[in-house]
Amino acid sequence: MSDSPNVVVAGAGLAGLVAARYLAEAGAEVTVYERRPEVGGRVRTRRQDGFTLDRGFQVLFTGYPAVRRELDLGALDLREFRPGAVICSTEAGTRSVLSDPLRDPRSLVESVFNRRVTTTDKLRTLALRQDLSQRAESWFFSGPDASIREYLRDWGFSERYVENFVAPFYGGITLDRSLSTSKHVFAYTFRALSDGRIGVPAAGMGAIPEQLRASAEAAGATVVTGEGVEGIERDGTARSDAGDGISATGGVTVETTDRAVDADAVVVATDPRTARELTAVDTIPTEGIPSTTQYYRLSDSTPISTGKKILLNSDDPSPNVVVPLTDVAPEYAPDGEQLLCATFLGDDARVRDAADLAADTRAAMDAWFPERSVDGLEPIHTDRIEFAQFAQPPGVHEALPDATDPEGPVYLAGDYTEWSSIQGAMESGRVAADAVSDDLS
């Protein structure tokens, strides 16, 4: 870039912070405006009575390429889950381990003798792992699409395996226990699970955007919180063809809650609905999938240990998964306390009484752990998230907008230009920054 162009970034979520760092490193004067008092967008953490409560149950996939590129994983001090999960049946009152013996040899015997999953399905899982590990990055999110359920059926997996393991496990990832989400999401995340681990920073998921903010500011960007972007006025010119590439002409005036800012370009990295309002790009997906997460304290000298694995409810989506968080990250609770969380799917959970949700979790835990009492399980916070992800049915990714779709020197950065994930958000920030740099250079 020449003459230090001035670029505004609207939104300090993961996408906006990554874009800001790349733009600042390229020589732009970058200011990020975030309407909330803290950065992070959908990835945030709060503290309550010594407990660390993330905004809904979230984890970091270390196998994501953008995560490895943009984050200092060592500095995040990750607390990692062990591969696989514990399949729990409320009706049968059982729990059984299913894991990847290649990455978790300690669970080999339990996994081999898991009678809820057939040997054929276990072998098919290993074959699928091998197949996806050999695919190039460009293969994912390309070609014909189908639902996750159809994809697994084509691979020959049994209905029992799909219902007992995949439905609750991917219900936690896609918030869609029906498995009607695009198979591309399944393939990419399955490969990432095989290539890396999942974990949470010792200080909570909010440590991720805080690290990205520090990186952006170290590169020269300014991050302003408590001040959001409310409007964008283009200076009467639009992005136009120029030779072999595309160049942006003219500038923009950005209206924030406190001021009017003249800029050479603006990157819109807000939530999808706000992004559509600011840019008038109608291909931005605004249909959201809800999620409800309830946190519990358990004051008990006997810890609930699952071997650092997630508990999957094979019978019921209420709760879909239960996670003994302090089994993985003891820092999430004060000394002598345990912290658990449960995730509930669907619109119904968003309106149900918190006490009713807690009763469901207590009943499930009583059935799964008959050897101990969980009467002391006390709900301490309930996150009811209206828009946890955008809906991703088969074919949706082909219709998503590009970073350069808005008119004029206005650009998009958000997972809604890639796919709904931390990977998609971070990758979109880099792509948007590259587009701005190319057009203004």
Secondary structure in CASP SS format (residue, H / E / C, confidence):
PFRMAT SS
TARGET T0000
AUTHOR 0000-0000-0000
METHOD secondary structure of the structure
MODEL  1
M C 1.00
S C 1.00
D C 1.00
S C 1.00
P C 1.00
N E 1.00
V E 1.00
V E 1.00
V E 1.00
A E 1.00
G C 1.00
A C 1.00
G C 1.00
L H 1.00
A H 1.00
G H 1.00
L H 1.00
V H 1.00
A H 1.00
A H 1.00
R H 1.00
Y H 1.00
L H 1.00
A H 1.00
E H 1.00
A C 1.00
G C 1.00
A C 1.00
E E 1.00
V E 1.00
T E 1.00
V E 1.00
Y E 1.00
E E 1.00
R C 1.00
R C 1.00
P C 1.00
E C 1.00
V C 1.00
G C 1.00
G C 1.00
R C 1.00
V C 1.00
R C 1.00
T E 1.00
R E 1.00
R E 1.00
Q E 1.00
D C 1.00
G C 1.00
F E 1.00
T E 1.00
L E 1.00
D E 1.00
R C 1.00
G C 1.00
F C 1.00
Q C 1.00
V C 1.00
L E 1.00
F E 1.00
T C 1.00
G C 1.00
Y C 1.00
P H 1.00
A H 1.00
V H 1.00
R H 1.00
R H 1.00
E H 1.00
L C 1.00
D C 1.00
L H 1.00
G H 1.00
A H 1.00
L H 1.00
D C 1.00
L E 1.00
R E 1.00
E E 1.00
F C 1.00
R C 1.00
P C 1.00
G C 1.00
A E 1.00
V E 1.00
I E 1.00
C E 1.00
S E 1.00
T C 1.00
E C 1.00
A C 1.00
G C 1.00
T E 1.00
R E 1.00
S E 1.00
V E 1.00
L E 1.00
S C 1.00
D C 1.00
P C 1.00
L C 1.00
R C 1.00
D C 1.00
P H 1.00
R H 1.00
S H 1.00
L H 1.00
V H 1.00
E H 1.00
S H 1.00
V H 1.00
F C 1.00
N C 1.00
R C 1.00
R C 1.00
V C 1.00
T C 1.00
T H 1.00
T H 1.00
D H 1.00
K H 1.00
L H 1.00
R H 1.00
T H 1.00
L H 1.00
A H 1.00
L H 1.00
R H 1.00
Q H 1.00
D H 1.00
L H 1.00
S H 1.00
Q C 1.00
R C 1.00
A C 1.00
E H 1.00
S H 1.00
W H 1.00
F C 1.00
F C 1.00
S C 1.00
G C 1.00
P C 1.00
D C 1.00
A C 1.00
S E 1.00
I H 1.00
R H 1.00
E H 1.00
Y H 1.00
L H 1.00
R H 1.00
D H 1.00
W H 1.00
G C 1.00
F C 1.00
S C 1.00
E H 1.00
R H 1.00
Y H 1.00
V H 1.00
E H 1.00
N H 1.00
F H 1.00
V H 1.00
A H 1.00
P H 1.00
F H 1.00
Y H 1.00
G H 1.00
G H 1.00
I H 1.00
T H 1.00
L C 1.00
D C 1.00
R C 1.00
S C 1.00
L C 1.00
S C 1.00
T C 1.00
S E 1.00
K H 1.00
H H 1.00
V H 1.00
F H 1.00
A H 1.00
Y H 1.00
T H 1.00
F H 1.00
R H 1.00
A H 1.00
L H 1.00
S H 1.00
D H 1.00
G C 1.00
R C 1.00
I E 1.00
G E 1.00
V E 1.00
P E 1.00
A C 1.00
A C 1.00
G C 1.00
M C 1.00
G C 1.00
A H 1.00
I H 1.00
P H 1.00
E H 1.00
Q H 1.00
L H 1.00
R H 1.00
A H 1.00
S H 1.00
A H 1.00
E H 1.00
A H 1.00
A C 1.00
G C 1.00
A C 1.00
T E 1.00
V E 1.00
V E 1.00
T E 1.00
G C 1.00
E C 1.00
G C 1.00
V E 1.00
E E 1.00
G E 1.00
I E 1.00
E E 1.00
R E 1.00
D C 1.00
G C 1.00
T C 1.00
A C 1.00
R C 1.00
S E 1.00
D E 1.00
A E 1.00
G C 1.00
D C 1.00
G E 1.00
I E 1.00
S E 1.00
A C 1.00
T C 1.00
G C 1.00
G C 1.00
V E 1.00
T E 1.00
V E 1.00
E E 1.00
T E 1.00
T C 1.00
D C 1.00
R C 1.00
A E 1.00
V E 1.00
D E 1.00
A E 1.00
D C 1.00
A E 1.00
V E 1.00
V E 1.00
V E 1.00
A C 1.00
T C 1.00
D C 1.00
P H 1.00
R H 1.00
T H 1.00
A H 1.00
R H 1.00
E H 1.00
L H 1.00
T H 1.00
A C 1.00
V C 1.00
D C 1.00
T C 1.00
I C 1.00
P C 1.00
T C 1.00
E C 1.00
G E 1.00
I E 1.00
P E 1.00
S E 1.00
T E 1.00
T E 1.00
Q E 1.00
Y E 1.00
Y E 1.00
R E 1.00
L E 1.00
S C 1.00
D C 1.00
S C 1.00
T C 1.00
P C 1.00
I C 1.00
S C 1.00
T C 1.00
G C 1.00
K C 1.00
K C 1.00
I E 1.00
L E 1.00
L E 1.00
N E 1.00
S C 1.00
D C 1.00
D C 1.00
P C 1.00
S C 1.00
P C 1.00
N C 1.00
V E 1.00
V E 1.00
V E 1.00
P E 1.00
L H 1.00
T H 1.00
D H 1.00
V H 1.00
A C 1.00
P H 1.00
E H 1.00
Y H 1.00
A C 1.00
P C 1.00
D C 1.00
G C 1.00
E C 1.00
Q E 1.00
L E 1.00
L E 1.00
C E 1.00
A E 1.00
T E 1.00
F E 1.00
L E 1.00
G C 1.00
D H 1.00
D H 1.00
A H 1.00
R H 1.00
V H 1.00
R C 1.00
D C 1.00
A H 1.00
A H 1.00
D H 1.00
L H 1.00
A H 1.00
A H 1.00
D H 1.00
T H 1.00
R H 1.00
A H 1.00
A H 1.00
M H 1.00
D H 1.00
A H 1.00
W H 1.00
F C 1.00
P C 1.00
E C 1.00
R C 1.00
S C 1.00
V C 1.00
D C 1.00
G C 1.00
L C 1.00
E E 1.00
P E 1.00
I E 1.00
H E 1.00
T E 1.00
D E 1.00
R E 1.00
I E 1.00
E E 1.00
F E 1.00
A E 1.00
Q E 1.00
F E 1.00
A C 1.00
Q C 1.00
P C 1.00
P C 1.00
G C 1.00
V H 1.00
H H 1.00
E H 1.00
A H 1.00
L C 1.00
P C 1.00
D C 1.00
A C 1.00
T C 1.00
D C 1.00
P C 1.00
E C 1.00
G C 1.00
P C 1.00
V E 1.00
Y E 1.00
L E 1.00
A C 1.00
G C 1.00
D H 1.00
Y H 1.00
T H 1.00
E C 1.00
W C 1.00
S C 1.00
S C 1.00
I H 1.00
Q H 1.00
G H 1.00
A H 1.00
M H 1.00
E H 1.00
S H 1.00
G H 1.00
R H 1.00
V H 1.00
A H 1.00
A H 1.00
D H 1.00
A H 1.00
V H 1.00
S H 1.00
D H 1.00
D H 1.00
L H 1.00
S C 1.00
END
